[in-house]
Amino acid sequence: TGCATWTHPNGGYFVSFDGPEGSAKRVGALCKEMGVTMTPAGATWPYGEDPRDTNIRIAPSFPPVEELEQAMQIFCLALRMAALEKLGI
């Protein structure tokens, strides 16, 4: 949809995700409401304060592939919901 960017690590563990400005904390909260715990929004910034509230570090803790797929479906749903909220829809 063009509402986000992310890194494509080659053999790395973390994915750096950037969503719409002002949405990262909301995405994390929505994920938590749906049962998925994410690394806190802004964790990659000093003192955890992302000035644009865009960044989430995705750091899966060795889940089975099926669980990771489910978690990513929830994450994508939360992102879409937060993006629509930012647009006032």
matplotlib code that plots the C-alpha trace (Angstrom):
import matplotlib.pyplot as plt

x = [0.0, 3.0, 2.3, 5.5, 9.1, 11.3, 14.8, 15.5, 18.3, 20.6, 21.1, 20.3, 17.9, 16.2, 13.9, 13.7, 10.1, 9.0, 5.2, 3.3, 4.4, 2.7, 1.7, 4.3, 3.0, -0.6, 0.5, 2.2, -0.9, -3.2, -0.9, -0.9, -4.7, -4.8, -2.3, 1.1, 3.8, 6.2, 9.4, 8.4, 8.0, 11.0, 13.3, 16.0, 16.2, 18.1, 16.0, 13.3, 12.1, 11.4, 10.6, 8.4, 6.8, 7.4, 10.0, 9.4, 12.2, 10.7, 12.7, 11.1, 12.2, 12.6, 8.9, 7.6, 7.1, 3.3, 3.2, 5.4, 3.1, 0.1, 1.9, 2.8, -0.8, -1.8, 1.0, -0.1, -3.7, -2.7, -0.6, -3.6, -5.9, -3.4, -2.8, -6.6, -7.0, -4.3, -6.3, -9.5, -11.2]
y = [0.0, 2.3, 3.2, 1.6, 0.7, -2.0, -3.5, -6.8, -8.3, -10.8, -13.4, -10.8, -11.1, -7.7, -6.0, -2.2, -1.1, 2.4, 3.2, 6.4, 9.3, 9.1, 5.5, 3.2, 3.3, 2.7, -0.3, -1.8, -1.2, -2.7, -5.8, -6.2, -6.0, -8.9, -11.0, -10.1, -8.5, -6.3, -4.6, -1.2, 1.4, 3.7, 1.2, 1.9, 5.6, 7.0, 6.7, 5.0, 8.4, 8.3, 11.9, 10.9, 7.8, 5.7, 3.0, -0.5, -3.1, -6.5, -9.1, -12.5, -14.8, -18.1, -18.8, -21.7, -20.5, -20.9, -18.6, -16.0, -16.0, -15.5, -12.7, -10.9, -11.1, -9.4, -6.9, -6.0, -5.7, -3.4, -1.3, -0.9, 0.0, 2.6, 4.1, 4.4, 6.1, 8.6, 9.3, 9.8, 6.8]
z = [0.0, 0.3, 3.9, 5.3, 4.7, 6.2, 6.0, 4.3, 6.4, 4.9, 7.6, 10.3, 13.1, 13.4, 10.9, 11.1, 10.2, 9.6, 9.4, 8.9, 11.1, 14.5, 14.2, 15.8, 19.3, 18.1, 16.0, 19.1, 21.2, 18.6, 18.3, 22.1, 22.2, 19.6, 21.6, 19.9, 22.0, 19.9, 20.8, 22.2, 19.5, 19.3, 20.9, 18.3, 19.4, 22.4, 25.5, 23.3, 22.1, 18.3, 17.5, 14.6, 16.2, 13.1, 14.0, 15.3, 15.6, 14.7, 16.7, 16.6, 19.5, 17.6, 17.2, 15.1, 11.5, 11.8, 14.9, 13.2, 10.1, 12.4, 14.3, 11.1, 9.9, 13.1, 12.7, 9.2, 10.3, 13.1, 10.7, 8.3, 11.2, 12.5, 9.0, 8.5, 11.9, 10.9, 7.7, 9.8, 8.2]

ax = plt.figure().add_subplot(projection="3d")
ax.plot(x, y, z, "-o")
ax.set_aspect("equal")
plt.show()
